[in-house]
Amino acid sequence: MTSTKTPAPDLLEVKETENAVKVRSDEPHFVSLGSGRLSTAVTILPIHEGQTIIGCKRGKVKPDIVIEGTGVEYNHCFIENKNGVITLYPSAPMCSIDGILVQKPTRLAQGSGAKC
């Protein structure tokens, strides 16, 4: 059985086949593989034009993307999407891209593994 669901034009296309679920988006996004080793959730987090703030929910301002854990700051980092160019601006000392700590604004490429 194959089905296709499109919630909104140009945002997200979900295609389900016999043994897989494929998701396609024209918009830049993060893919979160859950909050722990035993999690079975996959979450798509869109990176809209402008700034996306990432941090914990204990701060005065609610971030666009909430993350939790040891060393996570209220305003941990933000992502800028400027005409499809995605740049990570770290505010906390524990941001990395593909396993390398970053301390200055860094452009993300498709497939980059950002860990904040």
GISULMO-V855153 format. One line per field, one symbol per residue. phi: phi as a letter, one per 20 degrees, with the letter a starting at -180 (. if undefined). A space follows every 50 residues. Layout:
# GISULMO-V855153
phi = ???
This chain:
# GISULMO-V855153
phi = .cccccfbgmdbcdcddgcbcdccbfegbeddeoeafefdeccedfdfgo dcedaeeeffdfffceccqfnfegdfacddddlnedcedfddfddcclnd fcccgcfedgnfdecd
